[in-house]
Amino acid sequence: MDAEERDQMRRIQTDEACSMVQLNMTSGQLMPLHKLAVEDVSTFHRAALDLQIELLHAR
């Protein structure tokens, strides 16, 4: 794995970790998720997927 692939993997892991933190923070709330919170999680998830696809193309 070269330096570019390692960097991509770190970025993917960071995006996934951010998504999980946001989901864990909101999972215990009794009120429905705020639309902006859902959009944030979706944005991180989409970014992680885009990076995974980019990594696959690089390989």
VMD Tcl script that builds the backbone (N, CA, C; Angstrom):
set m [mol new atoms 177]
animate dup $m
set s [atomselect $m all]
$s set {name element resname resid chain x y z} {
  {N N MET 1 A 0.858 -1.166 0.000}
  {CA C MET 1 A 0.000 0.000 0.000}
  {C C MET 1 A 0.913 1.241 0.000}
  {N N ASP 2 A 0.710 2.103 -0.964}
  {CA C ASP 2 A 1.550 3.300 -1.043}
  {C C ASP 2 A 1.007 4.419 -0.152}
  {N N ALA 3 A 1.717 5.534 -0.114}
  {CA C ALA 3 A 1.350 6.648 0.769}
  {C C ALA 3 A -0.019 7.217 0.429}
  {N N GLU 4 A -0.347 7.288 -0.856}
  {CA C GLU 4 A -1.650 7.827 -1.261}
  {C C GLU 4 A -2.788 6.939 -0.776}
  {N N GLU 5 A -2.607 5.623 -0.883}
  {CA C GLU 5 A -3.637 4.699 -0.418}
  {C C GLU 5 A -3.789 4.770 1.103}
  {N N ARG 6 A -2.673 4.893 1.824}
  {CA C ARG 6 A -2.751 5.021 3.285}
  {C C ARG 6 A -3.483 6.300 3.673}
  {N N ASP 7 A -3.214 7.389 2.953}
  {CA C ASP 7 A -3.900 8.650 3.215}
  {C C ASP 7 A -5.396 8.507 2.963}
  {N N GLN 8 A -5.760 7.862 1.871}
  {CA C GLN 8 A -7.176 7.632 1.569}
  {C C GLN 8 A -7.836 6.810 2.667}
  {N N MET 9 A -7.149 5.769 3.124}
  {CA C MET 9 A -7.707 4.921 4.182}
  {C C MET 9 A -7.917 5.723 5.472}
  {N N ARG 10 A -6.977 6.586 5.810}
  {CA C ARG 10 A -7.127 7.427 7.016}
  {C C ARG 10 A -8.318 8.372 6.857}
  {N N ARG 11 A -8.489 8.939 5.682}
  {CA C ARG 11 A -9.615 9.839 5.442}
  {C C ARG 11 A -10.942 9.086 5.549}
  {N N ILE 12 A -10.990 7.889 4.997}
  {CA C ILE 12 A -12.195 7.060 5.088}
  {C C ILE 12 A -12.505 6.748 6.547}
  {N N GLN 13 A -11.499 6.349 7.300}
  {CA C GLN 13 A -11.704 6.013 8.710}
  {C C GLN 13 A -12.174 7.229 9.501}
  {N N THR 14 A -11.639 8.399 9.182}
  {CA C THR 14 A -12.058 9.622 9.869}
  {C C THR 14 A -13.516 9.932 9.573}
  {N N ASP 15 A -13.915 9.840 8.303}
  {CA C ASP 15 A -15.315 10.101 7.941}
  {C C ASP 15 A -16.252 9.105 8.617}
  {N N GLU 16 A -15.856 7.834 8.636}
  {CA C GLU 16 A -16.699 6.827 9.269}
  {C C GLU 16 A -16.794 7.062 10.772}
  {N N ALA 17 A -15.689 7.458 11.393}
  {CA C ALA 17 A -15.697 7.731 12.830}
  {C C ALA 17 A -16.603 8.922 13.147}
  {N N CYS 18 A -16.548 9.957 12.328}
  {CA C CYS 18 A -17.417 11.128 12.542}
  {C C CYS 18 A -18.889 10.729 12.428}
  {N N SER 19 A -19.202 9.898 11.459}
  {CA C SER 19 A -20.581 9.431 11.296}
  {C C SER 19 A -21.039 8.660 12.530}
  {N N MET 20 A -20.175 7.780 13.018}
  {CA C MET 20 A -20.539 6.966 14.172}
  {C C MET 20 A -20.715 7.821 15.428}
  {N N VAL 21 A -19.863 8.814 15.613}
  {CA C VAL 21 A -19.992 9.697 16.773}
  {C C VAL 21 A -21.327 10.424 16.726}
  {N N GLN 22 A -21.661 10.955 15.568}
  {CA C GLN 22 A -22.934 11.672 15.448}
  {C C GLN 22 A -24.118 10.743 15.680}
  {N N LEU 23 A -24.059 9.549 15.136}
  {CA C LEU 23 A -25.153 8.604 15.340}
  {C C LEU 23 A -25.266 8.198 16.805}
  {N N ASN 24 A -24.135 7.955 17.451}
  {CA C ASN 24 A -24.156 7.567 18.867}
  {C C ASN 24 A -24.677 8.692 19.740}
  {N N MET 25 A -24.332 9.926 19.422}
  {CA C MET 25 A -24.795 11.063 20.210}
  {C C MET 25 A -26.304 11.240 20.106}
  {N N THR 26 A -26.854 10.957 18.945}
  {CA C THR 26 A -28.276 11.189 18.737}
  {C C THR 26 A -29.137 9.967 19.031}
  {N N SER 27 A -28.520 8.794 19.129}
  {CA C SER 27 A -29.320 7.578 19.309}
  {C C SER 27 A -30.037 7.540 20.649}
  {N N GLY 28 A -29.475 8.180 21.674}
  {CA C GLY 28 A -30.095 8.162 22.988}
  {C C GLY 28 A -31.151 9.230 23.193}
  {N N GLN 29 A -31.326 10.088 22.232}
  {CA C GLN 29 A -32.296 11.168 22.370}
  {C C GLN 29 A -33.708 10.658 22.114}
  {N N LEU 30 A -34.635 11.157 22.896}
  {CA C LEU 30 A -36.022 10.746 22.727}
  {C C LEU 30 A -36.714 11.510 21.604}
  {N N MET 31 A -36.235 12.707 21.341}
  {CA C MET 31 A -36.844 13.517 20.284}
  {C C MET 31 A -36.319 13.053 18.930}
  {N N PRO 32 A -37.099 13.227 17.898}
  {CA C PRO 32 A -36.645 12.856 16.565}
  {C C PRO 32 A -35.395 13.635 16.173}
  {N N LEU 33 A -34.619 13.040 15.293}
  {CA C LEU 33 A -33.402 13.695 14.815}
  {C C LEU 33 A -33.737 14.982 14.076}
  {N N HIS 34 A -32.955 15.965 14.323}
  {CA C HIS 34 A -33.097 17.226 13.613}
  {C C HIS 34 A -32.621 17.025 12.181}
  {N N LYS 35 A -33.276 17.654 11.256}
  {CA C LYS 35 A -32.958 17.503 9.835}
  {C C LYS 35 A -31.482 17.796 9.548}
  {N N LEU 36 A -30.921 18.808 10.184}
  {CA C LEU 36 A -29.522 19.149 9.945}
  {C C LEU 36 A -28.573 18.060 10.450}
  {N N ALA 37 A -28.923 17.415 11.555}
  {CA C ALA 37 A -28.091 16.324 12.064}
  {C C ALA 37 A -28.079 15.160 11.080}
  {N N VAL 38 A -29.235 14.861 10.539}
  {CA C VAL 38 A -29.329 13.783 9.548}
  {C C VAL 38 A -28.511 14.134 8.311}
  {N N GLU 39 A -28.584 15.388 7.892}
  {CA C GLU 39 A -27.816 15.820 6.724}
  {C C GLU 39 A -26.316 15.720 6.997}
  {N N ASP 40 A -25.868 16.049 8.222}
  {CA C ASP 40 A -24.452 15.934 8.571}
  {C C ASP 40 A -23.973 14.496 8.485}
  {N N VAL 41 A -24.743 13.585 9.075}
  {CA C VAL 41 A -24.370 12.171 9.032}
  {C C VAL 41 A -24.340 11.690 7.589}
  {N N SER 42 A -25.324 12.088 6.820}
  {CA C SER 42 A -25.381 11.694 5.419}
  {C C SER 42 A -24.181 12.221 4.644}
  {N N THR 43 A -23.775 13.438 4.938}
  {CA C THR 43 A -22.623 14.040 4.259}
  {C C THR 43 A -21.348 13.263 4.553}
  {N N PHE 44 A -21.117 12.921 5.832}
  {CA C PHE 44 A -19.928 12.144 6.183}
  {C C PHE 44 A -19.967 10.768 5.533}
  {N N HIS 45 A -21.138 10.143 5.535}
  {CA C HIS 45 A -21.272 8.819 4.936}
  {C C HIS 45 A -20.989 8.870 3.431}
  {N N ARG 46 A -21.539 9.861 2.764}
  {CA C ARG 46 A -21.318 10.022 1.315}
  {C C ARG 46 A -19.842 10.271 1.022}
  {N N ALA 47 A -19.193 11.081 1.850}
  {CA C ALA 47 A -17.764 11.360 1.661}
  {C C ALA 47 A -16.943 10.079 1.826}
  {N N ALA 48 A -17.289 9.276 2.817}
  {CA C ALA 48 A -16.571 8.016 3.025}
  {C C ALA 48 A -16.773 7.083 1.832}
  {N N LEU 49 A -17.990 7.003 1.327}
  {CA C LEU 49 A -18.246 6.163 0.152}
  {C C LEU 49 A -17.479 6.657 -1.068}
  {N N ASP 50 A -17.459 7.965 -1.277}
  {CA C ASP 50 A -16.715 8.526 -2.406}
  {C C ASP 50 A -15.228 8.208 -2.305}
  {N N LEU 51 A -14.677 8.305 -1.086}
  {CA C LEU 51 A -13.261 7.990 -0.890}
  {C C LEU 51 A -12.985 6.510 -1.116}
  {N N GLN 52 A -13.909 5.654 -0.696}
  {CA C GLN 52 A -13.732 4.215 -0.924}
  {C C GLN 52 A -13.729 3.896 -2.414}
  {N N ILE 53 A -14.620 4.532 -3.155}
  {CA C ILE 53 A -14.673 4.327 -4.605}
  {C C ILE 53 A -13.385 4.833 -5.249}
  {N N GLU 54 A -12.932 5.985 -4.821}
  {CA C GLU 54 A -11.690 6.560 -5.352}
  {C C GLU 54 A -10.514 5.636 -5.072}
  {N N LEU 55 A -10.483 5.062 -3.867}
  {CA C LEU 55 A -9.409 4.134 -3.494}
  {C C LEU 55 A -9.456 2.888 -4.368}
  {N N LEU 56 A -10.637 2.371 -4.620}
  {CA C LEU 56 A -10.763 1.195 -5.490}
  {C C LEU 56 A -10.239 1.491 -6.898}
  {N N HIS 57 A -10.535 2.668 -7.405}
  {CA C HIS 57 A -10.051 3.042 -8.741}
  {C C HIS 57 A -8.538 3.189 -8.745}
  {N N ALA 58 A -7.970 3.669 -7.630}
  {CA C ALA 58 A -6.520 3.853 -7.550}
  {C C ALA 58 A -5.807 2.512 -7.545}
  {N N ARG 59 A -6.452 1.514 -6.971}
  {CA C ARG 59 A -5.825 0.186 -6.897}
  {C C ARG 59 A -5.912 -0.473 -8.253}
}
mol reanalyze $m
mol bondsrecalc $m
mol representation Tube
mol addrep $m
